[in-house]
Amino acid sequence: MFKDGPYSKHWALYVERPFPDEEESFICHVTGSAGNFQYEDKNNHARTSNRIYKLYFLGHISESDLDNLRNVCRSLLVNNGDATWNCQNFVWDAFGALVEAGLLRPAQGVDKRTIWDQMDGV
């Protein structure tokens, strides 16, 4: 979760690569505003960002599935027809799709409800 102004937070799915590949860490997210969101994935070592607000550990993914993770995220609906849809919905949808595809093994106690409970400040 990144600070995106004084009252809002931007949500992204952050995939952290272990040492020595941490510079190849990346985020999958949507950028823009209501009705104009676009999917983006890019290399980003979020732990070094001065905008980082909070990180939630969601689970594990195999190194061999990283391209599949990006493909699943890229295939998700960016719902520009719904004025209430935003980056938080994207992360919610991505988590569900990645678990359903068998790519993400959720951490103990983490499910879609725990993510939903953290959504605020958009």
N, CA, C and O atoms as a MOPAC input file, in Angstrom:
PM7 MOZYME 1SCF
protein

 N      0.84900 1    -1.15900 1     0.00000 1
 C      0.00000 1     0.00000 1     0.00000 1
 C      0.90100 1     1.23000 1     0.00000 1
 O      1.82700 1     1.33300 1     0.80500 1
 N      0.62700 1     2.14800 1    -0.89800 1
 C      1.41600 1     3.36900 1    -1.03000 1
 C      0.57900 1     4.58000 1    -0.63700 1
 O     -0.63400 1     4.59800 1    -0.85000 1
 N      1.22600 1     5.59000 1    -0.06200 1
 C      0.54900 1     6.86000 1     0.18200 1
 C      0.31300 1     7.51700 1    -1.16800 1
 O      1.21800 1     7.59600 1    -1.99900 1
 N     -0.88800 1     7.98000 1    -1.37600 1
 C     -1.24400 1     8.62200 1    -2.63700 1
 C     -1.97200 1     9.91900 1    -2.31500 1
 O     -3.13100 1    10.10400 1    -2.68800 1
 N     -1.28700 1    10.80400 1    -1.62700 1
 C     -1.89600 1    12.03300 1    -1.14500 1
 C     -2.20600 1    11.91200 1     0.33900 1
 O     -1.99700 1    10.85400 1     0.93200 1
 N     -2.69400 1    12.97200 1     0.93500 1
 C     -2.88700 1    12.97700 1     2.38600 1
 C     -4.01700 1    12.07300 1     2.86800 1
 O     -4.00700 1    11.65300 1     4.02500 1
 N     -4.98700 1    11.76400 1     2.01400 1
 C     -6.15300 1    11.01600 1     2.47500 1
 C     -6.34900 1     9.67500 1     1.79100 1
 O     -7.22000 1     8.90600 1     2.19900 1
 N     -5.58400 1     9.37700 1     0.78600 1
 C     -5.82200 1     8.13700 1     0.05600 1
 C     -4.57700 1     7.26700 1     0.01200 1
 O     -3.45200 1     7.72700 1     0.21000 1
 N     -4.82500 1     5.99600 1    -0.25400 1
 C     -3.75300 1     5.01000 1    -0.34600 1
 C     -3.91600 1     4.25200 1    -1.65900 1
 O     -5.03100 1     3.93500 1    -2.07300 1
 N     -2.80900 1     3.97200 1    -2.29400 1
 C     -2.82600 1     3.22600 1    -3.55300 1
 C     -2.43100 1     1.78800 1    -3.27100 1
 O     -1.40400 1     1.52700 1    -2.64500 1
 N     -3.25300 1     0.85700 1    -3.73500 1
 C     -2.99100 1    -0.56400 1    -3.54500 1
 C     -2.35100 1    -1.15100 1    -4.80000 1
 O     -2.72500 1    -0.81600 1    -5.92400 1
 N     -1.37800 1    -2.03500 1    -4.58000 1
 C     -0.71700 1    -2.75000 1    -5.66900 1
 C     -0.33200 1    -4.12700 1    -5.15400 1
 O     -0.12400 1    -4.31000 1    -3.95500 1
 N     -0.23700 1    -5.08200 1    -6.04500 1
 C      0.25100 1    -6.41000 1    -5.69900 1
 C      1.76600 1    -6.36800 1    -5.87000 1
 O      2.26700 1    -6.24000 1    -6.98700 1
 N      2.48300 1    -6.47500 1    -4.77500 1
 C      3.94300 1    -6.37400 1    -4.77800 1
 C      4.53300 1    -7.77100 1    -4.67700 1
 O      4.21500 1    -8.52100 1    -3.75400 1
 N      5.38400 1    -8.11500 1    -5.61600 1
 C      6.06200 1    -9.41300 1    -5.62400 1
 C      7.52500 1    -9.14900 1    -5.32000 1
 O      8.25500 1    -8.56800 1    -6.12400 1
 N      7.93300 1    -9.58700 1    -4.14600 1
 C      9.29700 1    -9.31900 1    -3.69400 1
 C     10.18900 1   -10.50400 1    -4.01900 1
 O      9.91800 1   -11.63500 1    -3.61700 1
 N     11.24400 1   -10.22900 1    -4.74400 1
 C     12.23000 1   -11.25300 1    -5.09100 1
 C     13.29200 1   -11.30600 1    -3.99900 1
 O     13.64900 1   -10.27100 1    -3.43600 1
 N     13.80200 1   -12.50000 1    -3.69200 1
 C     14.81900 1   -12.62300 1    -2.64000 1
 C     16.19800 1   -12.16100 1    -3.11300 1
 O     16.45700 1   -12.07100 1    -4.31300 1
 N     17.06300 1   -11.87400 1    -2.16700 1
 C     18.45200 1   -11.53500 1    -2.45700 1
 C     19.05900 1   -12.67100 1    -3.25800 1
 O     18.81100 1   -13.82200 1    -2.89700 1
 N     19.82300 1   -12.45400 1    -4.30100 1
 C     20.36100 1   -11.18700 1    -4.78000 1
 C     19.50100 1   -10.54100 1    -5.86600 1
 O     19.95100 1    -9.61100 1    -6.53500 1
 N     18.27500 1   -11.02100 1    -6.04700 1
 C     17.42700 1   -10.53700 1    -7.14300 1
 C     16.40200 1    -9.49800 1    -6.70200 1
 O     15.43400 1    -9.25200 1    -7.42300 1
 N     16.59100 1    -8.88000 1    -5.53400 1
 C     15.56400 1    -7.97400 1    -5.01800 1
 C     15.27900 1    -6.79800 1    -5.94900 1
 O     14.18200 1    -6.23900 1    -5.91500 1
 N     16.24700 1    -6.41700 1    -6.77600 1
 C     16.00500 1    -5.32300 1    -7.71900 1
 C     15.06100 1    -5.74300 1    -8.84400 1
 O     14.59600 1    -4.89600 1    -9.60800 1
 N     14.77700 1    -7.03600 1    -8.95400 1
 C     13.81800 1    -7.53300 1    -9.93700 1
 C     12.43000 1    -7.70400 1    -9.32800 1
 O     11.54200 1    -8.27300 1    -9.96300 1
 N     12.23600 1    -7.21700 1    -8.10100 1
 C     10.90300 1    -7.21100 1    -7.50000 1
 C      9.99700 1    -6.35800 1    -8.38000 1
 O     10.47100 1    -5.46500 1    -9.08300 1
 N      8.70200 1    -6.62900 1    -8.34100 1
 C      7.80300 1    -5.88100 1    -9.21700 1
 C      6.42800 1    -5.70900 1    -8.58800 1
 O      6.07200 1    -6.38400 1    -7.62200 1
 N      5.66500 1    -4.78000 1    -9.16900 1
 C      4.28400 1    -4.58600 1    -8.75900 1
 C      3.36900 1    -4.78900 1    -9.95700 1
 O      3.73300 1    -4.49700 1   -11.09600 1
 N      2.17800 1    -5.29500 1    -9.67700 1
 C      1.08500 1    -5.37400 1   -10.63400 1
 C     -0.02200 1    -4.51300 1   -10.04300 1
 O     -0.42400 1    -4.71300 1    -8.89700 1
 N     -0.51200 1    -3.55700 1   -10.82200 1
 C     -1.52200 1    -2.64800 1   -10.29200 1
 C     -2.25500 1    -1.96300 1   -11.43300 1
 O     -1.95200 1    -2.16900 1   -12.60800 1
 N     -3.23000 1    -1.14000 1   -11.05600 1
 C     -3.88100 1    -0.27400 1   -12.03100 1
 C     -3.54500 1     1.16200 1   -11.66900 1
 O     -3.46600 1     1.52600 1   -10.49500 1
 N     -3.35000 1     1.96200 1   -12.69600 1
 C     -3.05700 1     3.38000 1   -12.50100 1
 C     -4.16800 1     4.19100 1   -13.15600 1
 O     -4.86900 1     3.69900 1   -14.04000 1
 N     -4.32300 1     5.41400 1   -12.72300 1
 C     -5.33200 1     6.28800 1   -13.29700 1
 C     -6.37100 1     6.66600 1   -12.26800 1
 O     -6.09800 1     6.71400 1   -11.06800 1
 N     -7.56900 1     6.93400 1   -12.76000 1
 C     -8.67100 1     7.33800 1   -11.88600 1
 C     -9.95600 1     6.70100 1   -12.39600 1
 O     -9.97200 1     6.08200 1   -13.46000 1
 N    -11.03100 1     6.85600 1   -11.63200 1
 C    -12.31200 1     6.22500 1   -11.96300 1
 C    -12.66400 1     6.43400 1   -13.43100 1
 O    -12.69100 1     7.56100 1   -13.92700 1
 N    -12.93200 1     5.33000 1   -14.11200 1
 C    -13.28800 1     5.37200 1   -15.52100 1
 C    -12.10900 1     5.40100 1   -16.47000 1
 O    -12.29100 1     5.27300 1   -17.68100 1
 N    -10.89600 1     5.56700 1   -15.94500 1
 C     -9.69700 1     5.67600 1   -16.78900 1
 C     -8.52900 1     4.83800 1   -16.28200 1
 O     -7.37300 1     5.16900 1   -16.54700 1
 N     -8.81100 1     3.75800 1   -15.55800 1
 C     -7.72700 1     2.92200 1   -15.04800 1
 C     -7.08900 1     2.11800 1   -16.17100 1
 O     -7.74700 1     1.74800 1   -17.14300 1
 N     -5.78400 1     1.85400 1   -16.01900 1
 C     -5.03200 1     1.00200 1   -16.93500 1
 C     -4.17700 1     0.05600 1   -16.10900 1
 O     -3.63400 1     0.43100 1   -15.07000 1
 N     -4.06600 1    -1.18200 1   -16.58900 1
 C     -3.19700 1    -2.15500 1   -15.92600 1
 C     -1.74000 1    -1.81100 1   -16.20600 1
 O     -1.39300 1    -1.34300 1   -17.29000 1
 N     -0.90200 1    -2.05000 1   -15.21400 1
 C      0.54000 1    -1.86200 1   -15.38400 1
 C      1.26500 1    -2.85100 1   -14.48700 1
 O      0.86000 1    -3.07300 1   -13.34600 1
 N      2.32700 1    -3.44100 1   -14.99700 1
 C      3.26900 1    -4.13000 1   -14.11400 1
 C      4.65100 1    -3.58100 1   -14.43500 1
 O      4.99300 1    -3.33400 1   -15.59100 1
 N      5.42700 1    -3.40000 1   -13.38800 1
 C      6.75300 1    -2.80900 1   -13.58200 1
 C      7.66400 1    -3.20700 1   -12.43400 1
 O      7.21200 1    -3.49600 1   -11.32600 1
 N      8.95700 1    -3.21400 1   -12.72800 1
 C      9.92800 1    -3.47200 1   -11.67200 1
 C      9.83900 1    -2.36000 1   -10.64600 1
 O      9.79500 1    -1.17900 1   -10.99100 1
 N      9.81500 1    -2.75300 1    -9.38400 1
 C      9.66100 1    -1.78400 1    -8.30700 1
 C     10.03900 1    -2.47400 1    -7.00900 1
 O      9.40900 1    -3.45700 1    -6.61900 1
 N     11.04900 1    -1.97100 1    -6.34900 1
 C     11.43700 1    -2.51100 1    -5.04100 1
 C     10.74700 1    -1.64400 1    -3.99100 1
 O     11.32400 1    -0.68100 1    -3.48600 1
 N      9.50300 1    -2.00100 1    -3.67100 1
 C      8.63300 1    -1.15900 1    -2.83800 1
 C      9.23900 1    -0.81800 1    -1.48200 1
 O      8.97100 1     0.25300 1    -0.93800 1
 N     10.04100 1    -1.70300 1    -0.93800 1
 C     10.60800 1    -1.42700 1     0.39300 1
 C     11.50500 1    -0.19000 1     0.39600 1
 O     11.75900 1     0.38600 1     1.45400 1
 N     11.98300 1     0.22100 1    -0.77300 1
 C     12.85000 1     1.40200 1    -0.83200 1
 C     12.08200 1     2.66900 1    -1.20600 1
 O     12.67100 1     3.74600 1    -1.29100 1
 N     10.77500 1     2.54800 1    -1.42900 1
 C      9.97300 1     3.70600 1    -1.83100 1
 C      9.67600 1     4.60500 1    -0.63500 1
 O      9.37000 1     4.11800 1     0.45400 1
 N      9.76600 1     5.92000 1    -0.84300 1
 C      9.40100 1     6.83700 1     0.23500 1
 C      7.88700 1     7.00600 1     0.32300 1
 O      7.39700 1     7.67600 1     1.23200 1
 N      7.14300 1     6.41500 1    -0.60200 1
 C      5.68300 1     6.46000 1    -0.56800 1
 C      5.06800 1     5.24300 1     0.10400 1
 O      3.85100 1     5.18700 1     0.28300 1
 N      5.89600 1     4.26000 1     0.48100 1
 C      5.33400 1     3.03600 1     1.05300 1
 C      4.62100 1     3.35800 1     2.36200 1
 O      5.15400 1     4.06200 1     3.22000 1
 N      3.42600 1     2.83800 1     2.49700 1
 C      2.63600 1     3.05000 1     3.70400 1
 C      2.61200 1     1.78600 1     4.54500 1
 O      2.87600 1     1.81900 1     5.74700 1
 N      2.28900 1     0.66200 1     3.89400 1
 C      2.17800 1    -0.59300 1     4.61900 1
 C      2.30900 1    -1.74300 1     3.63100 1
 O      1.85900 1    -1.64900 1     2.48900 1
 N      2.92900 1    -2.82900 1     4.08100 1
 C      3.00200 1    -4.05500 1     3.29400 1
 C      2.24000 1    -5.14500 1     4.03500 1
 O      2.40400 1    -5.30900 1     5.24400 1
 N      1.41000 1    -5.88600 1     3.31400 1
 C      0.70400 1    -7.03200 1     3.87400 1
 C      1.24700 1    -8.27600 1     3.19400 1
 O      1.26100 1    -8.35700 1     1.96600 1
 N      1.68800 1    -9.23500 1     3.97500 1
 C      2.17300 1   -10.48800 1     3.40900 1
 C      0.96900 1   -11.36200 1     3.08300 1
 O      0.20300 1   -11.73400 1     3.97200 1
 N      0.80900 1   -11.68600 1     1.80700 1
 C     -0.34600 1   -12.46600 1     1.36600 1
 C     -0.04500 1   -13.93900 1     1.18200 1
 O     -0.93400 1   -14.77200 1     1.35500 1
 N      1.19500 1   -14.28300 1     0.83400 1
 C      1.50700 1   -15.68100 1     0.61800 1
 C      2.74200 1   -15.87000 1    -0.24000 1
 O      3.55100 1   -14.96000 1    -0.42300 1
 N      2.85900 1   -17.08100 1    -0.75800 1
 C      4.04300 1   -17.48400 1    -1.52300 1
 C      3.65700 1   -17.84000 1    -2.95200 1
 O      2.56200 1   -18.32900 1    -3.22700 1
 N      4.59500 1   -17.57700 1    -3.84600 1
 C      4.45800 1   -17.99400 1    -5.23900 1
 C      5.80100 1   -18.57000 1    -5.68100 1
 O      6.85900 1   -18.06900 1    -5.30200 1
 N      5.74200 1   -19.60800 1    -6.47100 1
 C      6.95700 1   -20.24100 1    -6.96600 1
 C      7.65600 1   -19.32700 1    -7.96600 1
 O      7.01000 1   -18.64100 1    -8.75700 1
 N      8.96700 1   -19.33000 1    -7.91800 1
 C      9.77300 1   -18.55100 1    -8.86300 1
 C      9.39100 1   -18.88800 1   -10.30600 1
 O      9.37900 1   -18.01300 1   -11.17100 1
 N      9.08100 1   -20.15400 1   -10.55500 1
 C      8.74800 1   -20.58300 1   -11.91700 1
 C      7.37000 1   -20.09000 1   -12.36900 1
 O      7.03400 1   -20.20800 1   -13.54800 1
 N      6.57200 1   -19.54100 1   -11.45500 1
 C      5.22900 1   -19.06400 1   -11.79600 1
 C      5.12200 1   -17.54700 1   -11.92400 1
 O      4.01600 1   -17.02500 1   -12.06500 1
 N      6.23300 1   -16.83200 1   -11.87900 1
 C      6.16000 1   -15.37100 1   -11.91100 1
 C      5.57700 1   -14.84000 1   -13.21900 1
 O      4.79200 1   -13.89200 1   -13.20300 1
 N      5.95200 1   -15.43700 1   -14.34600 1
 C      5.36800 1   -15.00300 1   -15.62400 1
 C      3.87500 1   -15.30400 1   -15.66100 1
 O      3.09000 1   -14.50500 1   -16.17200 1
 N      3.47900 1   -16.46900 1   -15.11500 1
 C      2.05800 1   -16.80700 1   -15.05900 1
 C      1.29700 1   -15.82300 1   -14.17800 1
 O      0.16900 1   -15.45000 1   -14.50000 1
 N      1.90000 1   -15.39800 1   -13.07100 1
 C      1.27700 1   -14.39600 1   -12.20300 1
 C      1.01100 1   -13.12400 1   -12.99200 1
 O     -0.08900 1   -12.57200 1   -12.94300 1
 N      2.01400 1   -12.66500 1   -13.71400 1
 C      1.83700 1   -11.44400 1   -14.51600 1
 C      0.74400 1   -11.63000 1   -15.56100 1
 O     -0.05500 1   -10.72200 1   -15.79500 1
 N      0.70600 1   -12.80300 1   -16.18900 1
 C     -0.31300 1   -13.06200 1   -17.20700 1
 C     -1.71600 1   -13.06000 1   -16.61000 1
 O     -2.64300 1   -12.51500 1   -17.21000 1
 N     -1.87800 1   -13.66400 1   -15.43500 1
 C     -3.18900 1   -13.66200 1   -14.77900 1
 C     -3.59800 1   -12.23300 1   -14.45100 1
 O     -4.72700 1   -11.83000 1   -14.73100 1
 N     -2.69500 1   -11.46900 1   -13.86400 1
 C     -3.02000 1   -10.07700 1   -13.51200 1
 C     -3.35200 1    -9.25400 1   -14.75000 1
 O     -4.27900 1    -8.44400 1   -14.73800 1
 N     -2.59300 1    -9.46800 1   -15.81100 1
 C     -2.81700 1    -8.73500 1   -17.06400 1
 C     -4.18500 1    -9.07200 1   -17.66600 1
 O     -4.78700 1    -8.24200 1   -18.34700 1
 N     -4.67400 1   -10.29000 1   -17.41400 1
 C     -5.94300 1   -10.72900 1   -18.00700 1
 C     -7.17100 1   -10.28300 1   -17.21400 1
 O     -8.29700 1   -10.45200 1   -17.68200 1
 N     -6.97500 1    -9.71900 1   -16.02500 1
 C     -8.11300 1    -9.31800 1   -15.19500 1
 C     -8.85700 1    -8.13400 1   -15.80300 1
 O     -8.26800 1    -7.27800 1   -16.46300 1
 N    -10.15000 1    -8.10700 1   -15.56500 1
 C    -10.98000 1    -7.01000 1   -16.03800 1
 C    -10.61200 1    -5.72200 1   -15.31900 1
 O    -10.61200 1    -5.67100 1   -14.08900 1
 N    -10.30300 1    -4.69100 1   -16.07500 1
 C    -10.14500 1    -3.33800 1   -15.53700 1
 C    -11.50700 1    -2.68900 1   -15.74600 1
 O    -11.86400 1    -2.30900 1   -16.86100 1
 N    -12.25900 1    -2.56900 1   -14.65900 1
 C    -13.67700 1    -2.23200 1   -14.74400 1
 C    -13.92000 1    -0.72500 1   -14.77200 1
 O    -14.37400 1    -0.14000 1   -13.78800 1
 N    -13.61600 1    -0.11500 1   -15.89100 1
 C    -13.81200 1     1.32700 1   -16.03800 1
 C    -15.27900 1     1.72500 1   -16.17700 1
 O    -15.59700 1     2.91400 1   -16.17500 1
 N    -16.17200 1     0.74800 1   -16.29800 1
 C    -17.59700 1     1.04200 1   -16.37300 1
 C    -18.25000 1     1.24000 1   -15.01500 1
 O    -19.40900 1     1.64800 1   -14.93900 1
 N    -17.52300 1     0.95800 1   -13.94900 1
 C    -18.03700 1     1.10100 1   -12.58200 1
 C    -17.25800 1     2.21600 1   -11.89800 1
 O    -16.05900 1     2.07900 1   -11.65500 1
 N    -17.92600 1     3.30800 1   -11.59100 1
 C    -17.25500 1     4.47300 1   -11.00000 1
 C    -16.70400 1     4.20200 1    -9.60900 1
 O    -15.88800 1     4.98000 1    -9.11300 1
 N    -17.13200 1     3.10600 1    -8.96000 1
 C    -16.62800 1     2.80000 1    -7.61300 1
 C    -15.44500 1     1.83500 1    -7.64800 1
 O    -14.81500 1     1.59800 1    -6.61700 1
 N    -15.13500 1     1.27700 1    -8.81500 1
 C    -14.04500 1     0.31100 1    -8.94000 1
 C    -12.71300 1     1.04900 1    -8.90600 1
 O    -12.58400 1     2.12800 1    -9.48400 1
 N    -11.70400 1     0.46000 1    -8.22000 1
 C    -10.41500 1     1.14500 1    -8.08800 1
 C     -9.28600 1     0.14300 1    -7.86200 1
 O     -9.46600 1    -1.06100 1    -8.04800 1
 N     -8.14000 1     0.64300 1    -7.46700 1
 C     -6.94400 1    -0.18200 1    -7.27900 1
 C     -7.13700 1    -1.23800 1    -6.19300 1
 O     -6.54800 1    -2.31600 1    -6.27600 1
 N     -7.94500 1    -0.95100 1    -5.18600 1
 C     -8.19900 1    -1.94200 1    -4.14300 1
 C     -8.96500 1    -3.12700 1    -4.71400 1
 O     -8.66300 1    -4.27800 1    -4.39800 1
 N     -9.95700 1    -2.84800 1    -5.55600 1
 C    -10.69400 1    -3.92700 1    -6.20500 1
 C     -9.77200 1    -4.77200 1    -7.07100 1
 O     -9.91800 1    -5.99300 1    -7.13100 1
 N     -8.81800 1    -4.12600 1    -7.74200 1
 C     -7.87900 1    -4.87300 1    -8.57400 1
 C     -7.08500 1    -5.86700 1    -7.72500 1
 O     -6.94900 1    -7.02900 1    -8.10700 1
 N     -6.56200 1    -5.42800 1    -6.58200 1
 C     -5.78200 1    -6.32800 1    -5.72200 1
 C     -6.66800 1    -7.45300 1    -5.19800 1
 O     -6.24200 1    -8.60700 1    -5.15200 1
 N     -7.88300 1    -7.12900 1    -4.80900 1
 C     -8.85700 1    -8.12500 1    -4.34200 1
 C     -9.08500 1    -9.17400 1    -5.43200 1
 O     -9.02600 1   -10.37500 1    -5.16500 1
 N     -9.34700 1    -8.71500 1    -6.66600 1
 C     -9.58600 1    -9.61800 1    -7.79100 1
 C     -8.34500 1   -10.44300 1    -8.11400 1
 O     -8.44500 1   -11.64000 1    -8.38200 1
 N     -7.18300 1    -9.80900 1    -8.09100 1
 C     -5.93400 1   -10.51100 1    -8.39900 1
 C     -5.66700 1   -11.60800 1    -7.38100 1
 O     -5.30800 1   -12.72400 1    -7.75500 1
 N     -5.83800 1   -11.30500 1    -6.10200 1
 C     -5.62100 1   -12.31500 1    -5.06400 1
 C     -6.50800 1   -13.53100 1    -5.32500 1
 O     -6.02400 1   -14.66300 1    -5.32100 1
 N     -7.79100 1   -13.30600 1    -5.54900 1
 C     -8.71100 1   -14.41500 1    -5.79500 1
 C     -8.33800 1   -15.21800 1    -7.02600 1
 O     -8.36300 1   -16.44800 1    -6.99700 1
 N     -7.99200 1   -14.53300 1    -8.10500 1
 C     -7.64400 1   -15.21500 1    -9.35400 1
 C     -6.35700 1   -16.02000 1    -9.21200 1
 O     -6.25100 1   -17.11900 1    -9.75600 1
 N     -5.38700 1   -15.48500 1    -8.49200 1
 C     -4.10500 1   -16.18500 1    -8.33000 1
 C     -4.25100 1   -17.41300 1    -7.44000 1
 O     -3.62200 1   -18.44000 1    -7.69400 1
 N     -5.07100 1   -17.31700 1    -6.40800 1
 C     -5.33600 1   -18.48400 1    -5.55900 1
 C     -6.08700 1   -19.53500 1    -6.36800 1
 O     -5.73500 1   -20.71500 1    -6.34100 1
 N     -7.12100 1   -19.10700 1    -7.08400 1
 C     -7.92400 1   -20.03300 1    -7.88600 1
 C     -7.08100 1   -20.74200 1    -8.94400 1
 O     -7.30700 1   -21.91700 1    -9.23200 1
 N     -6.11200 1   -20.03400 1    -9.52300 1
 C     -5.23800 1   -20.62400 1   -10.54400 1
 C     -4.16800 1   -21.52600 1    -9.93600 1
 O     -3.42100 1   -22.18000 1   -10.66400 1
 N     -4.09000 1   -21.56600 1    -8.61400 1
 C     -3.08700 1   -22.39600 1    -7.94900 1
 C     -1.69400 1   -21.79300 1    -7.96100 1
 O     -0.71500 1   -22.49400 1    -7.70500 1
 N     -1.58900 1   -20.50600 1    -8.25400 1
 C     -0.28100 1   -19.85100 1    -8.32400 1
 C      0.14800 1   -19.27200 1    -6.98100 1
 O      1.33900 1   -19.24300 1    -6.67100 1
 N     -0.80000 1   -18.81700 1    -6.19500 1
 C     -0.50400 1   -18.18000 1    -4.91200 1
 C     -0.96800 1   -19.08500 1    -3.78500 1
 O     -2.13300 1   -19.48000 1    -3.72700 1
 N     -0.04500 1   -19.40700 1    -2.89200 1
 C     -0.36800 1   -20.16600 1    -1.68500 1
 C     -0.50900 1   -19.15500 1    -0.55300 1
 O      0.49300 1   -18.63700 1    -0.06000 1
 N     -1.74800 1   -18.86800 1    -0.13300 1
 C     -1.94500 1   -17.83100 1     0.88100 1
 C     -1.25200 1   -18.17000 1     2.19300 1
 O     -1.14900 1   -19.33300 1     2.58300 1
 N     -0.78400 1   -17.12900 1     2.85900 1
 C     -0.22000 1   -17.28600 1     4.19500 1
 C     -1.34600 1   -17.71200 1     5.13300 1
 O     -2.52100 1   -17.45500 1     4.87000 1
 N     -0.97100 1   -18.36200 1     6.22400 1
 C     -1.97200 1   -18.80700 1     7.19300 1
 C     -2.78200 1   -17.61000 1     7.69100 1
 O     -2.22200 1   -16.58800 1     8.09000 1
 N     -4.09300 1   -17.75100 1     7.66100 1
 C     -4.97300 1   -16.69800 1     8.13400 1
 C     -5.28800 1   -15.62400 1     7.11200 1
 O     -6.03400 1   -14.69200 1     7.41000 1
 N     -4.73100 1   -15.73700 1     5.90700 1
 C     -4.98200 1   -14.72800 1     4.87200 1
 C     -5.99800 1   -15.27700 1     3.87800 1
 O     -5.81300 1   -16.35300 1     3.31100 1
 N     -7.05700 1   -14.53100 1     3.68000 1
 C     -8.04800 1   -14.85700 1     2.66300 1
 C     -8.62200 1   -13.54800 1     2.13300 1
 O     -8.20500 1   -12.46600 1     2.54700 1
 N     -9.57500 1   -13.64900 1     1.22200 1
 C    -10.12700 1   -12.42500 1     0.63200 1
 C    -10.75500 1   -11.52700 1     1.69800 1
 O    -10.73400 1   -10.30300 1     1.56400 1
 N    -11.30900 1   -12.11600 1     2.74700 1
 C    -11.94100 1   -11.31100 1     3.80300 1
 C    -10.90500 1   -10.45900 1     4.53500 1
 O    -11.16800 1    -9.29500 1     4.83600 1
 N     -9.72600 1   -11.02600 1     4.82500 1
 C     -8.70800 1   -10.24500 1     5.53900 1
 C     -8.21900 1    -9.08000 1     4.68400 1
 O     -7.87800 1    -8.02100 1     5.21200 1
 N     -8.18300 1    -9.27100 1     3.37300 1
 C     -7.80400 1    -8.17100 1     2.48300 1
 C     -8.90600 1    -7.11200 1     2.49400 1
 O     -8.62700 1    -5.92000 1     2.61800 1
 N    -10.14800 1    -7.55100 1     2.36500 1
 C    -11.28300 1    -6.62900 1     2.36200 1
 C    -11.28800 1    -5.76600 1     3.62100 1
 O    -11.57300 1    -4.57000 1     3.55900 1
 N    -10.97400 1    -6.37100 1     4.75300 1
 C    -10.98400 1    -5.64500 1     6.03000 1
 C     -9.95400 1    -4.52300 1     6.07900 1
 O    -10.07800 1    -3.61300 1     6.89900 1
 N     -8.94300 1    -4.56800 1     5.22100 1
 C     -7.90700 1    -3.53900 1     5.20400 1
 C     -8.21900 1    -2.40300 1     4.23300 1
 O     -7.52400 1    -1.38800 1     4.22300 1
 N     -9.24600 1    -2.56500 1     3.42800 1
 C     -9.54400 1    -1.57400 1     2.39300 1
 C    -10.18000 1    -0.33300 1     3.00100 1
 O    -11.23300 1    -0.39400 1     3.63500 1
 N     -9.51600 1     0.78000 1     2.78900 1
 C    -10.02800 1     2.06800 1     3.24600 1
 C     -9.24000 1     3.17500 1     2.57900 1
 O     -8.27000 1     2.91200 1     1.86800 1
 N     -9.63900 1     4.37700 1     2.79900 1
 C     -8.84000 1     5.53000 1     2.39800 1
 C     -8.61400 1     5.70100 1     0.92600 1
 O     -7.54500 1     6.15400 1     0.51700 1
 N     -9.58800 1     5.35200 1     0.11400 1
 C     -9.41800 1     5.52300 1    -1.32600 1
 C     -9.72800 1     6.95100 1    -1.69100 1
 O     -9.64700 1     7.32000 1    -2.86300 1

